[in-house]
């Protein structure tokens, strides 16, 4: 459908033919990112608007709908502000910041001498920064500092849930259970015109009331004493340092385009999703070959065969700290095994978008999950974590390789990261922002883990069992903010007659039971042989 009389340039937009998941033809709007001449025809690299970048591809002219071609708009070379050339255009963020600065200056006494320099952000090492895609915000509890960013989740539910706080320091109290293990849906009809109120603190007593019907239970959150937690209720923004850096300044035309066509890793051939900074001379090859044990990249099959005769590795370097059946985990120090860690980051960058890749891997540990057969230990996925995290992060980057996705390995990686946190005696949370697929995996894991605890609560001596949010956090090693945001995401928290109640619906119980029946892969703590180190002592590095 291409009209060769019209020249298509970079920045043009037009419908492009592609196959959807049902293998049907569709014509989504796409932007031309690059044009290249090949013998006999031109090829166009397109990005489908409102689609994930992993779907970007080279297309031939016959897939372009020239009838709806949109040329790029010309932008003014010199942005103008207040009619004055040479000034940067105004932005809401800058205006708000300027007004705040003026208020601060007017409120404080005039200072003399030099102003203090702004501390520079230290560029920390490693791997991978991912970006959250378009999502529907779920309101967070005002008492938790990180709940706002932890409660941004994709729109997967028809019902929306809004909580408003009557007092920022009012604690969540109790959830009690009485009777059988199931739940009554819509036990308490919402009153028209009445707004739901939020729960405040995080040291709450949880009481579940279960009715005598075969599938009904309600959880009441009763007011109690103020929490001693130091949460100030101010939502924290994603941090700008570390391995997950939400920095779009490097998102230029080069990094927006996939540069590797195909990767051969053991018995698998992988189609990369995103750009990865492999050496430029390797990007023109039809296939990039990787040793599946040391992850070294080679330019040809002959080079790979020669390398395999000299490579003695049959498993990732480092210590094997877990083995059950064919599944093993290896702990790799980014300082002691720098070459392997850097090669792992390069491979992971092919499947994780918007992450800044650094070659200084010293401050990180890598936990590689493998599957064993007669030929050796084959990499399935991995996650990395900082040796020292001031913000209780137990995962920096996490990835399951595409051939092993949708088989339960992602959730197994997440469960293993929390098992390590349990041994360390800490609660943990993944670095924000999460990728779209990572977000779904974590939300699913948190939901199943918390529901498992709530549904296993049993009454003792005829009294309603009690559990606090802190106790749920200690049992699971899931950070309190993630526990609260998960309860919100599941739409369980309600406010009724001066009490916070948590109602588990029959749909949620049925869905949880079905999900747990499918979840065959679990971590066995007895098979974990792990001794945490005190990385605050520099000699441990």
LUMDODO-279775 format. One line per 4 residues: number of its first residue (from 0); for each residue x, y, z of C-alpha. Coordinates in Angstrom, 1 decimal. Example, Ala and Ser with C-alpha at 12.3 -4.5 7.8 and 13.67 -1.06 7.14 Angstrom:
<sites>
0> 12.3,-4.5,7.8 ~ 13.7,-1.1,7.1
</sites>
This chain:
<sites>
0> 0.0,0.0,0.0 ~ 3.0,2.3,0.0 ~ 3.1,5.2,-2.5 ~ 6.7,5.5,-3.6
4> 6.0,9.0,-4.9 ~ 5.9,10.3,-1.3 ~ 9.1,10.0,0.7 ~ 8.6,8.6,4.2
8> 11.0,10.1,6.7 ~ 11.8,9.5,10.4 ~ 9.1,10.9,12.6 ~ 6.2,10.2,10.2
12> 3.2,8.4,11.6 ~ 0.9,6.1,9.7 ~ -1.1,2.8,10.2 ~ 1.0,-0.4,9.8
16> -0.2,-3.9,9.2 ~ 0.5,-6.4,12.0 ~ -0.9,-9.6,13.5 ~ -2.6,-9.5,16.9
20> -2.7,-12.2,19.5 ~ -5.6,-13.9,17.7 ~ -3.5,-13.9,14.5 ~ -5.9,-11.4,12.9
24> -4.8,-8.4,10.8 ~ -4.9,-5.0,12.4 ~ -3.7,-1.5,11.5 ~ -2.4,0.3,14.6
28> -0.9,3.8,14.3 ~ 3.0,3.6,14.3 ~ 5.9,6.0,14.2 ~ 8.8,5.6,11.8
32> 12.0,5.6,13.9 ~ 14.5,4.7,11.2 ~ 14.8,4.0,7.5 ~ 17.4,1.8,5.8
36> 18.1,0.8,2.3 ~ 18.6,-2.9,1.5 ~ 19.1,-4.5,-1.9 ~ 15.9,-4.2,-3.8
40> 13.7,-2.4,-1.1 ~ 13.6,-0.1,1.8 ~ 12.9,-1.2,5.4 ~ 11.3,1.0,8.1
44> 11.7,0.6,11.8 ~ 8.4,1.3,13.5 ~ 7.1,1.8,17.0 ~ 3.4,1.1,17.5
48> 1.9,4.0,19.4 ~ 0.5,2.9,22.8 ~ 2.1,-0.5,22.5 ~ 5.1,-1.8,24.4
52> 8.5,-1.2,22.8 ~ 9.1,-4.9,22.7 ~ 6.8,-5.1,19.6 ~ 8.9,-2.6,17.6
56> 10.1,-4.1,14.3 ~ 11.4,-3.6,10.8 ~ 8.6,-3.7,8.2 ~ 8.5,-3.6,4.4
60> 6.8,-0.9,2.4 ~ 3.8,-3.1,1.5 ~ 2.7,-3.0,5.2 ~ 2.3,0.8,5.3
64> -1.0,2.6,4.7 ~ 0.2,5.7,2.9 ~ -3.4,7.1,2.6 ~ -3.2,8.2,6.3
68> 0.4,9.4,6.4 ~ 1.1,12.1,9.0 ~ 4.2,14.2,8.6 ~ 6.1,15.3,11.8
72> 5.3,18.8,13.0 ~ 8.1,21.3,12.8 ~ 9.1,22.6,16.2 ~ 10.4,26.1,16.9
76> 14.2,26.2,17.1 ~ 14.2,28.7,20.0 ~ 11.5,28.1,22.6 ~ 9.9,31.3,23.8
80> 8.7,32.3,27.2 ~ 6.7,35.5,27.8 ~ 7.5,36.5,24.2 ~ 11.3,36.6,24.9
84> 13.4,34.5,22.6 ~ 16.1,32.4,24.1 ~ 14.3,31.6,27.3 ~ 13.3,28.1,28.3
88> 9.5,27.4,28.1 ~ 7.7,27.4,31.4 ~ 6.6,24.1,32.9 ~ 4.2,23.5,35.8
92> 6.9,21.7,37.8 ~ 9.3,24.6,37.5 ~ 6.6,27.1,38.3 ~ 5.6,25.2,41.4
96> 9.2,24.8,42.5 ~ 9.8,28.5,42.0 ~ 6.8,29.5,44.0 ~ 7.9,27.1,46.8
100> 11.4,28.6,46.8 ~ 9.9,32.1,47.1 ~ 7.8,31.1,50.1 ~ 10.8,29.5,51.8
104> 12.9,32.6,51.1 ~ 10.2,35.0,52.4 ~ 9.7,32.9,55.5 ~ 13.3,32.7,56.5
108> 15.7,35.4,57.5 ~ 18.0,36.8,54.7 ~ 21.2,34.8,54.6 ~ 24.7,36.1,53.9
112> 27.6,34.6,52.2 ~ 27.7,31.7,49.7 ~ 24.9,29.3,49.2 ~ 25.5,25.6,49.9
116> 26.2,23.6,46.8 ~ 23.6,21.0,45.7 ~ 24.8,17.5,46.5 ~ 25.6,15.6,43.4
120> 23.8,12.3,42.7 ~ 26.2,9.4,42.8 ~ 25.8,7.1,39.9 ~ 25.7,3.7,41.4
124> 26.4,0.5,39.6 ~ 24.7,-2.0,37.7 ~ 22.2,-3.3,35.8 ~ 18.8,-2.7,35.1
128> 16.2,0.1,35.2 ~ 12.7,-0.6,34.3 ~ 9.7,1.7,33.7 ~ 6.1,1.2,34.8
132> 3.8,1.4,31.9 ~ 0.4,3.1,31.9 ~ -1.5,2.0,35.0 ~ -4.5,2.8,37.0
136> -3.5,4.3,40.4 ~ -4.8,2.7,43.5 ~ -5.0,5.0,46.5 ~ -2.5,4.4,49.2
140> -2.7,4.7,52.9 ~ -1.6,8.1,54.1 ~ 0.5,6.7,57.0 ~ 2.9,4.7,54.8
144> 5.7,6.6,53.2 ~ 6.0,4.3,50.2 ~ 2.5,3.1,49.7 ~ 1.8,5.6,47.0
148> 4.4,4.3,44.6 ~ 3.8,0.7,45.7 ~ 0.1,0.9,44.9 ~ 0.2,1.9,41.2
152> -1.1,-1.2,39.5 ~ -2.5,-2.0,36.0 ~ -6.3,-1.8,35.6 ~ -7.3,-5.3,36.1
156> -10.5,-4.9,38.1 ~ -13.9,-3.4,37.2 ~ -14.5,-1.9,40.6 ~ -12.6,1.1,41.9
160> -11.7,1.5,45.5 ~ -11.2,4.9,47.2 ~ -10.2,5.4,50.8 ~ -10.1,8.8,52.5
164> -8.4,9.3,55.9 ~ -10.2,10.9,58.8 ~ -6.9,11.2,60.6 ~ -3.4,10.6,59.3
168> -2.3,9.2,62.6 ~ -5.3,7.0,63.3 ~ -4.1,3.4,63.4 ~ -5.6,0.4,61.7
172> -6.6,-2.1,64.3 ~ -7.9,-5.5,64.3 ~ -9.0,-8.3,62.1 ~ -10.7,-11.3,63.8
176> -12.0,-14.7,62.6 ~ -14.8,-16.8,63.9 ~ -16.1,-20.0,62.5 ~ -15.4,-21.5,59.1
180> -12.9,-20.4,56.5 ~ -15.0,-18.7,53.9 ~ -16.5,-15.4,53.1 ~ -19.7,-13.5,52.5
184> -19.7,-11.1,49.6 ~ -21.4,-7.7,50.0 ~ -22.1,-8.4,53.7 ~ -22.4,-4.7,54.3
188> -24.1,-2.7,51.5 ~ -22.5,0.7,50.9 ~ -24.5,3.6,52.1 ~ -25.3,6.2,49.4
192> -23.5,9.4,49.8 ~ -21.1,8.0,52.5 ~ -17.5,8.1,51.7 ~ -15.2,5.3,52.7
196> -12.4,6.2,55.1 ~ -8.9,5.0,55.1 ~ -6.8,3.2,57.6 ~ -4.0,5.2,59.1
200> -1.2,3.4,61.0 ~ 0.4,0.1,60.3 ~ 0.6,-1.6,63.7 ~ -2.9,-2.9,63.4
204> -4.7,-5.7,65.2 ~ -6.4,-7.9,62.7 ~ -9.6,-9.7,63.6 ~ -11.5,-11.9,61.2
208> -15.2,-12.7,61.9 ~ -16.3,-15.8,60.0 ~ -20.0,-16.6,59.9 ~ -21.5,-20.0,60.1
212> -22.4,-20.2,56.5 ~ -20.1,-22.5,54.5 ~ -18.4,-19.7,52.6 ~ -18.4,-16.4,54.5
216> -16.1,-14.3,56.6 ~ -15.6,-10.7,57.4 ~ -12.6,-9.0,59.0 ~ -13.1,-6.1,61.4
220> -10.5,-3.4,61.9 ~ -11.3,-1.8,65.2 ~ -9.8,1.5,66.5 ~ -6.9,1.1,68.9
224> -3.9,2.9,70.3 ~ -1.6,5.0,68.1 ~ 1.1,3.2,66.3 ~ 4.7,3.9,67.2
228> 5.8,3.7,63.6 ~ 7.6,6.8,62.3 ~ 5.9,6.9,59.0 ~ 5.2,10.6,58.2
232> 2.6,10.0,55.5 ~ 4.6,11.7,52.8 ~ 4.6,9.7,49.5 ~ 8.2,9.1,48.4
236> 9.2,9.4,44.8 ~ 11.2,6.7,43.0 ~ 14.8,7.1,43.9 ~ 17.2,8.4,41.3
240> 20.2,6.3,42.2 ~ 21.1,2.6,42.3 ~ 20.5,-0.1,39.7 ~ 17.0,0.9,38.9
244> 17.4,4.5,37.6 ~ 14.3,6.1,36.0 ~ 16.3,8.3,33.8 ~ 15.1,9.0,30.3
248> 18.0,11.3,29.3 ~ 19.7,8.4,27.5 ~ 16.6,7.4,25.6 ~ 17.8,8.6,22.3
252> 17.1,7.3,18.8 ~ 19.9,4.7,19.1 ~ 18.7,3.1,22.4 ~ 15.1,3.1,21.2
256> 15.9,0.6,18.5 ~ 16.7,-3.1,19.0 ~ 20.3,-3.7,17.8 ~ 20.5,-7.5,18.1
260> 18.4,-9.6,15.8 ~ 18.8,-13.0,17.5 ~ 20.7,-14.6,20.4 ~ 21.6,-18.3,20.6
264> 21.9,-19.4,24.2 ~ 22.3,-23.1,24.6 ~ 19.4,-24.9,23.0 ~ 17.3,-21.7,22.8
268> 17.2,-18.9,20.2 ~ 16.0,-15.7,21.8 ~ 14.5,-12.7,20.0 ~ 15.6,-9.6,22.0
272> 12.9,-7.1,23.0 ~ 15.1,-4.0,23.6 ~ 18.4,-2.4,23.0 ~ 21.5,-3.7,24.7
276> 25.0,-2.2,24.5 ~ 26.9,-5.1,23.0 ~ 29.9,-4.1,21.0 ~ 28.9,-2.4,17.8
280> 30.7,-4.9,15.5 ~ 28.4,-7.7,16.8 ~ 25.1,-5.9,16.1 ~ 25.2,-6.4,12.4
284> 25.4,-10.2,12.8 ~ 22.3,-12.3,12.1 ~ 22.9,-14.3,15.3 ~ 24.9,-13.5,18.4
288> 26.2,-16.6,20.1 ~ 26.5,-16.9,23.9 ~ 28.1,-19.5,26.0 ~ 25.2,-20.7,28.3
292> 27.5,-21.2,31.2 ~ 29.8,-18.2,31.3 ~ 27.6,-16.0,29.1 ~ 30.6,-14.8,27.0
296> 29.4,-13.4,23.6 ~ 31.0,-14.7,20.4 ~ 30.5,-13.7,16.7 ~ 30.1,-17.2,15.1
300> 29.2,-20.8,15.8 ~ 32.8,-21.8,15.1 ~ 34.1,-19.4,17.7 ~ 31.5,-20.8,20.2
304> 32.6,-24.4,19.5 ~ 36.2,-23.4,20.0 ~ 35.3,-21.6,23.2 ~ 33.4,-24.6,24.6
308> 36.5,-26.8,24.3 ~ 38.3,-24.4,26.7 ~ 35.4,-23.3,29.0 ~ 35.4,-25.5,32.1
312> 32.2,-24.1,33.6 ~ 29.1,-26.2,33.7 ~ 27.3,-23.9,36.1 ~ 27.3,-20.2,37.0
316> 30.4,-19.2,39.1 ~ 29.8,-18.7,42.8 ~ 28.2,-20.8,45.6 ~ 25.2,-23.1,45.1
320> 23.0,-22.1,48.1 ~ 19.8,-24.0,47.1 ~ 19.0,-27.3,45.4 ~ 15.7,-29.2,45.2
324> 15.1,-31.5,42.3 ~ 16.5,-30.0,39.2 ~ 16.2,-26.4,40.4 ~ 19.3,-24.7,41.9
328> 20.3,-21.2,42.9 ~ 23.8,-19.8,42.8 ~ 25.0,-16.7,44.7 ~ 27.4,-14.6,42.6
332> 29.4,-11.7,44.0 ~ 29.6,-8.9,41.5 ~ 33.1,-8.0,42.6 ~ 34.6,-11.5,42.6
336> 33.0,-12.5,39.3 ~ 32.9,-9.3,37.4 ~ 33.1,-10.6,33.8 ~ 30.1,-13.0,34.4
340> 28.1,-10.3,36.1 ~ 28.7,-7.8,33.3 ~ 27.7,-10.5,30.7 ~ 24.6,-11.3,32.7
344> 23.6,-7.6,32.7 ~ 24.1,-7.3,28.9 ~ 21.9,-10.3,28.4 ~ 19.2,-9.0,30.8
348> 19.2,-5.6,29.1 ~ 17.8,-7.3,26.0 ~ 14.6,-8.0,27.9 ~ 14.4,-5.1,30.4
352> 13.6,-1.6,29.1 ~ 14.7,1.8,30.5 ~ 17.4,0.5,32.7 ~ 20.8,2.1,33.1
356> 23.6,-0.4,32.6 ~ 26.8,0.2,34.5 ~ 29.9,-2.0,34.4 ~ 30.7,-1.5,38.1
360> 29.0,-4.5,39.5 ~ 30.9,-4.5,42.8 ~ 28.1,-3.4,45.1 ~ 25.7,-6.1,43.9
364> 25.0,-9.8,44.5 ~ 23.4,-11.9,41.7 ~ 21.2,-14.9,42.4 ~ 21.0,-17.1,39.3
368> 18.3,-19.8,39.1 ~ 19.2,-22.8,36.9 ~ 17.7,-26.1,35.7 ~ 19.9,-29.2,35.8
372> 20.3,-31.9,33.2 ~ 23.1,-34.2,32.1 ~ 24.9,-31.4,30.3 ~ 25.0,-29.0,33.2
376> 23.1,-26.2,35.0 ~ 21.2,-24.1,32.4 ~ 20.2,-20.5,33.3 ~ 16.5,-19.9,33.8
380> 16.4,-16.4,35.3 ~ 18.0,-14.3,38.0 ~ 17.6,-11.4,40.3 ~ 20.2,-8.9,41.7
384> 20.3,-7.1,45.0 ~ 22.5,-4.5,46.7 ~ 24.9,-5.7,49.3 ~ 23.9,-2.7,51.4
388> 20.4,-1.2,50.9 ~ 19.4,1.7,53.1 ~ 15.8,1.4,51.9 ~ 15.2,-2.3,52.6
392> 15.3,-3.3,48.9 ~ 15.7,-7.0,48.6 ~ 15.6,-7.0,44.7 ~ 17.2,-4.6,42.3
396> 16.5,-6.3,39.0 ~ 14.6,-9.5,38.3 ~ 14.2,-11.5,35.0 ~ 12.9,-14.8,33.8
400> 14.3,-15.6,30.3 ~ 11.5,-15.8,27.7 ~ 11.7,-19.6,27.0 ~ 10.9,-20.1,30.7
404> 8.2,-17.5,31.2 ~ 4.6,-18.4,32.1 ~ 5.8,-21.5,33.9 ~ 5.9,-20.3,37.5
408> 9.6,-19.5,37.6 ~ 9.1,-15.7,38.0 ~ 7.1,-16.3,41.2 ~ 9.7,-18.8,42.4
412> 12.4,-16.1,42.0 ~ 10.3,-13.7,44.0 ~ 9.6,-16.3,46.7 ~ 13.3,-17.1,47.0
416> 14.2,-13.4,47.4 ~ 11.8,-13.2,50.4 ~ 13.3,-16.5,51.8 ~ 16.7,-14.8,51.9
420> 15.1,-11.8,53.7 ~ 13.6,-14.2,56.3 ~ 17.1,-15.7,57.0 ~ 18.5,-12.1,57.2
424> 15.7,-11.2,59.7 ~ 14.5,-8.3,57.6 ~ 11.5,-7.2,55.6 ~ 12.1,-6.3,52.0
428> 10.6,-4.8,48.9 ~ 11.7,-4.6,45.2 ~ 13.2,-1.4,43.9 ~ 10.7,0.9,42.2
432> 9.6,1.4,39.5 ~ 8.8,-2.1,38.4 ~ 8.4,-3.2,34.8 ~ 4.9,-4.1,33.6
436> 5.5,-7.9,33.8 ~ 7.4,-7.6,37.1 ~ 4.5,-5.6,38.6 ~ 2.0,-8.3,37.7
440> 4.2,-11.0,39.2 ~ 4.8,-9.2,42.4 ~ 1.1,-8.3,42.8 ~ 0.1,-11.9,42.3
444> 2.7,-13.2,44.8 ~ 1.8,-10.7,47.5 ~ -1.9,-11.4,47.0 ~ -1.5,-15.2,47.3
448> 0.9,-15.0,50.2 ~ -1.3,-12.7,52.3 ~ -4.6,-14.5,51.5 ~ -2.9,-17.7,52.4
452> -2.2,-16.4,55.9 ~ -5.7,-14.8,56.4 ~ -7.5,-18.0,55.3 ~ -5.4,-20.2,57.6
456> -6.3,-18.2,60.7 ~ -8.2,-20.4,63.2 ~ -9.9,-19.6,66.4 ~ -8.4,-20.6,69.8
460> -10.4,-21.4,72.9 ~ -13.5,-20.1,71.2 ~ -12.0,-16.6,70.9 ~ -11.5,-14.8,67.6
464> -7.9,-15.1,66.4 ~ -5.9,-11.9,66.2 ~ -3.0,-10.9,64.0 ~ -1.4,-7.5,63.3
468> -0.1,-6.1,60.0 ~ 3.3,-6.1,61.6 ~ 2.9,-9.9,62.3 ~ 1.9,-10.5,58.7
472> 5.0,-8.6,57.6 ~ 7.3,-10.5,59.9 ~ 5.9,-13.9,58.8 ~ 6.2,-13.2,55.1
476> 9.1,-10.6,55.2 ~ 6.9,-8.5,52.9 ~ 7.2,-4.8,53.8 ~ 4.2,-3.3,55.6
480> 3.5,-0.8,52.9 ~ 3.2,-3.7,50.4 ~ 0.9,-5.6,52.7 ~ -1.4,-2.6,53.0
484> -1.4,-1.7,49.3 ~ -2.2,-5.4,48.5 ~ -5.2,-5.3,50.7 ~ -6.3,-2.1,48.9
488> -5.6,-3.7,45.5 ~ -7.8,-6.7,46.4 ~ -10.5,-4.2,47.5 ~ -10.8,-5.8,50.9
492> -10.8,-2.9,53.2 ~ -14.1,-1.2,54.0 ~ -15.3,1.2,56.7 ~ -18.5,0.5,58.5
496> -20.1,1.9,61.7 ~ -16.8,3.3,63.0 ~ -14.9,0.1,62.3 ~ -12.5,-0.9,59.6
500> -13.5,-4.3,58.2 ~ -11.9,-6.5,55.7 ~ -14.3,-8.7,53.7 ~ -13.1,-11.7,51.7
504> -15.5,-12.3,48.9 ~ -16.4,-15.8,47.6 ~ -14.8,-14.9,44.2 ~ -11.5,-14.0,45.9
508> -11.5,-17.3,47.9 ~ -12.3,-19.4,44.8 ~ -9.8,-17.6,42.7 ~ -7.1,-18.0,45.4
512> -7.8,-21.7,45.7 ~ -7.6,-22.2,41.9 ~ -4.3,-20.3,41.7 ~ -2.7,-22.3,44.5
516> -3.7,-25.5,42.8 ~ -1.7,-24.4,39.7 ~ 1.3,-23.3,41.7 ~ 3.4,-26.4,41.8
520> 6.9,-24.8,42.1 ~ 7.6,-23.7,45.7 ~ 10.7,-22.9,47.7 ~ 11.6,-25.4,50.4
524> 13.4,-23.5,53.2 ~ 15.0,-26.8,54.4 ~ 17.0,-26.9,51.1 ~ 18.4,-23.4,51.5
528> 22.0,-23.2,52.8 ~ 22.6,-19.5,53.2 ~ 24.6,-17.5,55.7 ~ 24.0,-13.7,55.4
532> 27.1,-11.4,55.6 ~ 27.5,-8.1,57.2 ~ 28.4,-6.0,54.2 ~ 28.7,-2.8,56.3
536> 32.2,-4.1,57.1 ~ 34.3,-3.1,54.1 ~ 36.6,-6.2,54.6 ~ 33.7,-8.4,53.5
540> 33.8,-7.0,50.0
</sites>
